């Protein structure tokens, strides 16, 4: 899809900027982007949007990293143009964009995702720890180039499979700051949305969640529960790849007994194959837009082709996808001063809120009593109830109304509240 820049006018102007590091980018505002070789033959790509907030200098606002899920869905595509960047692929300004409040760093992770790539002799990431270490290597290079961000508050936000990647990245990043000759930065928080942090908890929540919503009857509940029990047995045996393979079966059973309910928002009105696609982040219109307009604007036509969802990324992580990362979240709470947050759109099925609440309730950390004893409260924006929040012991949980898997798309008002709650834009 080729976009006519004359029609889009000023919205899609590429700006020459005053900063020595910033370059011509795509859309309004000052930007920078680059590749970092994180391992031999493995290259990550980042795209920085300097904030357009009315401040004397962009360093007066924090730096927010956005990690997409998948694994293998690109932050530069779904994150930037479908969720929180300054414009969409039609060139329309996004009122709820984050760049007007904070500096945003989109990272295509793991290697092979989006603009990131692997050379023929390189290797895809094989586990969550390697993903985290690759991201730390990228940040070391980024902060060496952009030294002004070394003292700027840093926050890591993510969704979906990012609920596994972001916590371990945050932990490794913090540990690096404590080492001699380690990274110099100021990490403050990690916030994960509709997270795949405990895959089994998400899976076991499917049948009761669907039954309570009235989407399946008792027959559907029994059949979905049966497959979930098989997956649980495989997880208990440590047969991670088999559990992943069986998960495709449970999605097929769900589709059969629900007549194809939309996994990412059970209440969204969609026409199957028309309004939405079955797979997360795989919009062909977005793909064409990224491969033509954005690739040309960033002068990346001689680089590896942008990948909306690289199957090789997913397959190489096959043994790791069903492993939980709750222990990493616990370590963050016990071993670091970072604030940890979870937000969950209550209409999501893939990472259903009840499953998320279950692993949080079981999680043990030193100050959990402060969270357990705190009162859960509703939060309103302009008088409208947008959800509920609960805080304590360095941990926060948000239940979000009128939102599924992609909270920023479904309820940007509530997401904006969460962004400010953690960053305070300063």
C-alpha positions as CSV (number, residue, x, y, z in Angstrom):
1,X,0.0,0.0,0.0
2,X,1.6,3.3,-1.1
3,X,0.6,6.4,0.8
4,X,0.3,9.7,-1.0
5,X,2.3,12.1,1.1
6,X,0.8,15.1,-0.7
7,X,-2.7,14.1,0.6
8,X,-1.4,13.4,4.1
9,X,0.4,16.7,4.1
10,X,1.9,18.0,7.3
11,X,0.9,14.9,9.3
12,X,3.4,12.7,7.5
13,X,6.1,15.3,7.0
14,X,9.6,14.0,7.7
15,X,11.4,16.4,10.0
16,X,15.0,17.6,10.1
17,X,15.8,18.1,13.7
18,X,18.1,20.1,15.8
19,X,19.4,17.2,17.9
20,X,22.8,15.9,16.8
21,X,21.5,12.3,17.1
22,X,18.0,12.7,15.6
23,X,17.4,12.0,11.9
24,X,14.7,12.2,9.3
25,X,12.0,9.8,10.2
26,X,8.4,8.9,9.3
27,X,5.7,11.1,10.6
28,X,5.8,14.2,12.8
29,X,8.4,14.7,15.5
30,X,12.1,14.0,16.0
31,X,13.3,10.4,15.6
32,X,16.3,8.1,15.5
33,X,16.7,4.5,14.6
34,X,19.5,2.0,14.3
35,X,20.6,-1.7,14.3
36,X,22.7,-3.3,17.0
37,X,24.5,-6.6,16.6
38,X,23.6,-8.3,19.8
39,X,25.3,-11.6,18.9
40,X,27.4,-12.9,16.0
41,X,25.0,-12.6,13.0
42,X,22.0,-11.5,15.1
43,X,20.8,-7.9,14.8
44,X,18.1,-6.0,16.8
45,X,16.4,-2.9,15.5
46,X,15.2,0.1,17.5
47,X,13.2,3.2,16.6
48,X,13.2,6.1,19.0
49,X,10.5,8.8,19.0
50,X,11.5,11.9,20.9
51,X,8.6,13.3,22.9
52,X,6.7,16.2,21.3
53,X,5.6,17.4,24.8
54,X,5.9,21.1,25.4
55,X,9.2,21.0,27.4
56,X,12.5,22.8,27.2
57,X,14.3,19.6,26.4
58,X,13.1,16.0,25.8
59,X,15.1,14.7,28.7
60,X,12.6,16.3,31.0
61,X,10.3,13.4,30.1
62,X,11.0,9.7,30.8
63,X,12.0,7.1,28.3
64,X,9.4,4.3,27.8
65,X,10.4,1.1,26.0
66,X,7.6,-0.8,24.2
67,X,7.8,-4.5,23.6
68,X,5.3,-6.4,21.5
69,X,4.2,-10.0,22.0
70,X,3.9,-13.0,19.7
71,X,6.7,-14.0,20.2
72,X,7.7,-12.4,16.9
73,X,5.2,-9.5,16.4
74,X,6.9,-6.3,15.6
75,X,6.8,-3.2,17.9
76,X,7.6,-1.0,15.0
77,X,4.4,-2.1,13.3
78,X,1.7,-3.0,15.7
79,X,3.0,-1.0,18.6
80,X,3.8,2.2,16.7
81,X,1.1,2.4,14.1
82,X,-1.8,0.4,15.5
83,X,-1.5,1.3,19.2
84,X,0.5,4.2,20.6
85,X,2.5,6.0,17.9
86,X,1.7,9.6,16.8
87,X,-0.1,8.5,13.6
88,X,-1.9,5.5,12.1
89,X,-1.2,4.0,8.7
90,X,-3.8,6.3,7.1
91,X,-1.8,9.3,8.3
92,X,-4.4,10.3,10.9
93,X,-3.1,11.8,14.1
94,X,-3.7,9.6,17.2
95,X,-5.0,11.6,20.0
96,X,-4.0,8.9,22.5
97,X,-0.4,8.6,21.3
98,X,2.3,8.3,24.0
99,X,4.9,10.4,22.2
100,X,3.1,13.6,23.2
101,X,3.9,12.7,26.9
102,X,7.1,10.6,26.9
103,X,10.0,9.5,24.7
104,X,9.1,6.1,23.2
105,X,11.6,3.4,22.1
106,X,10.1,0.7,20.0
107,X,12.3,-2.4,19.8
108,X,11.7,-5.3,17.4
109,X,12.5,-8.3,19.6
110,X,13.4,-11.1,19.5
111,X,16.0,-11.1,16.6
112,X,14.2,-11.8,13.4
113,X,11.1,-9.8,14.3
114,X,10.1,-6.7,12.3
115,X,13.2,-5.0,11.0
116,X,15.5,-7.1,13.2
117,X,17.2,-10.0,11.4
118,X,19.5,-12.9,11.6
119,X,22.3,-13.6,9.1
120,X,22.7,-17.0,7.6
121,X,25.4,-17.9,10.2
122,X,23.5,-16.3,13.1
123,X,21.0,-17.8,15.6
124,X,17.5,-17.0,16.6
125,X,16.8,-16.7,20.3
126,X,16.1,-20.0,22.0
127,X,14.9,-19.0,25.4
128,X,13.6,-16.0,27.4
129,X,17.0,-15.4,29.1
130,X,18.7,-15.0,25.7
131,X,16.0,-12.5,24.6
132,X,16.7,-10.5,27.8
133,X,20.4,-10.6,27.3
134,X,20.1,-9.5,23.7
135,X,17.9,-6.5,24.8
136,X,20.5,-5.5,27.5
137,X,23.2,-5.6,24.8
138,X,21.0,-3.3,22.6
139,X,20.5,-0.9,25.5
140,X,24.2,-0.8,26.2
141,X,24.8,0.4,22.6
142,X,21.8,2.7,22.6
143,X,22.8,4.5,25.8
144,X,26.4,4.8,24.6
145,X,25.0,6.6,21.5
146,X,22.3,8.5,23.5
147,X,24.2,9.4,26.7
148,X,21.6,12.0,27.6
149,X,19.2,9.1,28.4
150,X,21.5,7.6,31.0
151,X,20.0,9.7,33.7
152,X,16.4,9.8,32.4
153,X,13.9,7.6,34.2
154,X,13.4,4.4,32.2
155,X,10.1,2.4,32.1
156,X,9.5,-0.9,30.2
157,X,5.9,-1.5,29.0
158,X,4.7,-4.6,27.1
159,X,1.8,-6.8,26.3
160,X,1.1,-10.5,25.7
161,X,4.3,-12.5,25.3
162,X,6.0,-9.3,26.4
163,X,4.7,-10.4,29.8
164,X,7.6,-13.0,29.7
165,X,10.2,-10.9,27.9
166,X,9.8,-7.6,29.8
167,X,10.3,-8.9,33.4
168,X,13.5,-10.8,32.6
169,X,14.8,-7.9,30.5
170,X,14.1,-5.5,33.4
171,X,15.9,-7.9,35.8
172,X,18.9,-8.3,33.6
173,X,19.1,-4.6,32.9
174,X,18.9,-3.7,36.6
175,X,21.6,-6.3,37.5
176,X,23.8,-4.8,34.8
177,X,23.6,-1.4,36.4
178,X,25.0,-2.9,39.7
179,X,28.1,-4.4,38.0
180,X,31.4,-2.7,37.5
181,X,31.5,-1.2,34.0
182,X,27.8,-2.1,33.7
183,X,25.1,-0.2,31.9
184,X,24.4,3.4,33.2
185,X,20.7,4.0,33.3
186,X,17.9,4.7,35.7
187,X,15.2,1.9,35.4
188,X,12.1,2.6,37.4
189,X,9.3,0.2,36.5
190,X,8.2,-2.7,34.3
191,X,4.5,-3.0,33.3
192,X,3.0,-5.9,31.5
193,X,-0.4,-6.1,29.8
194,X,-2.6,-9.2,29.4
195,X,0.6,-11.1,30.0
196,X,1.6,-14.6,28.9
197,X,3.6,-14.8,32.2
198,X,2.0,-18.1,33.4
199,X,0.8,-19.9,30.2
200,X,-0.8,-22.8,32.2
201,X,-2.8,-20.4,34.3
202,X,-4.1,-18.7,31.2
203,X,-5.0,-22.0,29.6
204,X,-6.8,-23.4,32.7
205,X,-8.9,-20.2,32.8
206,X,-10.4,-20.7,29.4
207,X,-13.2,-23.1,30.2
208,X,-14.6,-21.5,33.3
209,X,-14.2,-18.0,31.9
210,X,-16.2,-18.9,28.7
211,X,-18.8,-20.7,30.8
212,X,-19.3,-17.8,33.1
213,X,-19.6,-15.4,30.2
214,X,-22.3,-17.6,28.6
215,X,-20.1,-18.2,25.5
216,X,-20.1,-22.0,26.0
217,X,-22.6,-24.3,27.7
218,X,-21.7,-27.2,30.0
219,X,-20.8,-29.5,27.0
220,X,-18.3,-26.9,25.7
221,X,-16.9,-26.4,29.2
222,X,-16.3,-30.1,29.7
223,X,-14.6,-30.5,26.4
224,X,-12.4,-27.5,26.7
225,X,-11.5,-28.4,30.3
226,X,-10.5,-31.9,29.1
227,X,-7.9,-30.5,26.7
228,X,-6.7,-28.0,29.3
229,X,-6.1,-30.9,31.7
230,X,-4.0,-32.7,29.0
231,X,-1.9,-29.6,28.6
232,X,-1.5,-29.3,32.4
233,X,-0.2,-32.9,32.6
234,X,2.4,-32.1,29.9
235,X,3.5,-29.0,31.7
236,X,3.8,-30.9,35.0
237,X,6.0,-33.4,33.1
238,X,8.2,-30.7,31.7
239,X,7.2,-31.6,28.1
240,X,7.1,-28.0,27.0
241,X,7.1,-28.4,23.3
242,X,4.3,-31.0,23.5
243,X,2.3,-28.6,25.7
244,X,2.7,-25.9,23.0
245,X,1.6,-28.3,20.3
246,X,-1.5,-29.3,22.3
247,X,-2.4,-25.6,22.8
248,X,-3.3,-25.4,19.1
249,X,-5.8,-28.2,19.8
250,X,-7.5,-26.3,22.6
251,X,-7.9,-23.2,20.3
252,X,-9.6,-25.5,17.8
253,X,-11.9,-26.9,20.4
254,X,-12.8,-23.4,21.6
255,X,-13.5,-22.3,18.0
256,X,-15.8,-25.3,17.6
257,X,-17.9,-24.8,20.7
258,X,-18.0,-21.0,20.4
259,X,-18.6,-20.7,16.7
260,X,-15.3,-18.8,16.4
261,X,-15.2,-16.3,19.3
262,X,-12.6,-13.7,18.8
263,X,-9.7,-14.7,21.1
264,X,-8.4,-11.2,21.7
265,X,-11.7,-9.6,22.7
266,X,-14.7,-11.9,23.4
267,X,-17.2,-9.0,23.0
268,X,-15.8,-7.3,19.9
269,X,-18.2,-7.3,16.9
270,X,-16.1,-8.8,14.1
271,X,-16.8,-10.5,10.9
272,X,-14.5,-13.5,10.6
273,X,-12.0,-13.0,7.9
274,X,-13.2,-9.5,7.1
275,X,-12.6,-7.2,10.1
276,X,-9.9,-9.1,11.9
277,X,-7.5,-11.9,11.2
278,X,-7.0,-15.0,13.3
279,X,-3.4,-14.2,14.2
280,X,-2.1,-11.5,16.5
281,X,-0.6,-8.6,14.5
282,X,-1.0,-10.1,11.1
283,X,-2.8,-7.3,9.2
284,X,-1.8,-7.5,5.5
285,X,-2.5,-3.8,5.1
286,X,-0.1,-3.0,7.9
287,X,2.5,-5.3,6.4
288,X,2.4,-3.6,3.0
289,X,2.5,-0.2,4.7
290,X,5.7,-1.1,6.6
291,X,7.4,-2.8,3.7
292,X,6.9,0.1,1.4
293,X,6.2,3.5,3.0
294,X,8.2,3.1,6.3
295,X,11.0,1.0,4.8
296,X,11.6,3.7,2.1
297,X,11.3,6.6,4.6
298,X,13.9,5.1,6.9
299,X,16.1,4.2,4.0
300,X,16.1,0.5,4.9
301,X,15.4,-0.8,1.4
302,X,18.8,-2.6,1.3
303,X,18.1,-4.4,4.6
304,X,16.2,-7.5,5.5
305,X,12.5,-7.3,4.6
306,X,10.2,-6.2,7.5
307,X,8.5,-9.2,9.0
308,X,5.1,-8.8,10.6
309,X,5.3,-12.3,12.2
310,X,8.4,-14.4,11.7
311,X,7.5,-18.1,12.1
312,X,11.2,-18.9,12.7
313,X,11.2,-16.7,15.8
314,X,8.3,-18.6,17.2
315,X,9.5,-22.1,16.3
316,X,13.0,-21.5,17.7
317,X,11.4,-20.6,21.1
318,X,9.1,-23.6,21.0
319,X,10.6,-25.3,24.1
320,X,10.3,-22.1,26.1
321,X,6.9,-20.6,25.2
322,X,4.9,-22.6,27.8
323,X,7.5,-22.1,30.6
324,X,6.3,-19.6,33.3
325,X,8.1,-16.5,34.2
326,X,6.4,-15.8,37.6
327,X,9.7,-16.5,39.3
328,X,11.3,-13.6,37.4
329,X,8.5,-11.3,38.5
330,X,9.1,-12.5,42.1
331,X,12.8,-11.7,41.8
332,X,12.0,-8.2,40.5
333,X,9.9,-7.6,43.6
334,X,12.4,-9.1,46.0
335,X,15.8,-8.1,44.5
336,X,15.2,-4.7,42.9
337,X,13.6,-1.4,43.7
338,X,11.6,-1.4,40.4
339,X,7.9,-1.1,40.5
340,X,6.0,-3.9,38.9
341,X,2.6,-3.6,37.3
342,X,0.1,-5.8,35.5
343,X,-2.9,-4.5,33.5
344,X,-5.5,-6.8,32.1
345,X,-8.4,-6.1,29.6
346,X,-11.2,-8.1,31.1
347,X,-12.6,-9.1,27.7
348,X,-9.5,-11.0,26.6
349,X,-9.6,-14.8,26.3
350,X,-6.1,-15.6,25.2
351,X,-4.6,-14.3,28.5
352,X,-7.8,-14.1,30.4
353,X,-7.9,-12.0,33.5
354,X,-8.9,-14.8,35.9
355,X,-5.8,-16.8,35.0
356,X,-3.6,-13.7,35.6
357,X,-5.3,-13.1,38.9
358,X,-4.6,-16.7,39.9
359,X,-0.9,-16.6,39.4
360,X,-0.6,-13.2,41.1
361,X,-2.6,-14.6,44.1
362,X,-0.1,-17.6,44.4
363,X,3.0,-15.5,43.9
364,X,5.0,-14.9,47.1
365,X,7.3,-12.0,47.7
366,X,8.6,-10.3,50.8
367,X,6.1,-7.4,50.9
368,X,3.0,-9.3,49.6
369,X,1.1,-8.6,52.8
370,X,1.0,-4.9,51.8
371,X,-0.6,-5.8,48.5
372,X,-3.0,-8.4,50.0
373,X,-4.3,-6.0,52.6
374,X,-4.7,-3.0,50.3
375,X,-8.1,-2.0,49.1
376,X,-9.1,-2.5,45.4
377,X,-10.6,0.7,44.1
378,X,-12.3,1.8,41.0
379,X,-10.8,4.6,38.8
380,X,-12.8,7.0,36.8
381,X,-11.8,9.3,34.0
382,X,-14.1,12.3,33.4
383,X,-16.6,10.6,35.7
384,X,-16.6,7.3,33.7
385,X,-15.6,4.1,35.4
386,X,-12.7,2.7,33.4
387,X,-11.6,-0.2,35.7
388,X,-10.1,-1.1,39.1
389,X,-6.7,-0.9,40.6
390,X,-4.9,-2.4,43.6
391,X,-1.4,-1.4,44.9
392,X,1.0,-2.5,47.5
393,X,4.4,-4.0,48.2
394,X,5.9,-2.6,45.0
395,X,3.2,-4.3,42.9
396,X,0.1,-3.0,41.1
397,X,-2.8,-4.7,39.3
398,X,-5.3,-3.0,37.0
399,X,-8.6,-4.5,35.7
400,X,-9.6,-2.6,32.5
401,X,-13.2,-2.2,31.3
402,X,-14.2,-2.4,27.6
403,X,-10.8,-3.8,26.6
404,X,-9.4,-7.2,25.4
405,X,-5.9,-8.3,24.7
406,X,-4.8,-4.9,23.2
407,X,-5.8,-2.4,25.9
408,X,-4.2,0.6,24.2
409,X,-6.4,0.0,21.1
410,X,-9.6,-0.9,23.0
411,X,-9.5,1.6,25.9
412,X,-6.7,4.2,25.4
413,X,-8.2,6.3,28.1
414,X,-7.6,3.7,30.7
415,X,-4.1,2.9,29.3
416,X,-3.2,6.6,29.4
417,X,-4.1,6.6,33.1
418,X,-1.8,3.6,33.7
419,X,1.0,5.3,31.8
420,X,0.8,8.4,33.9
421,X,0.4,6.3,37.1
422,X,3.9,4.8,36.6
423,X,5.8,7.6,34.8
424,X,4.1,10.7,36.1
425,X,5.6,12.0,32.8
426,X,8.7,13.0,34.8
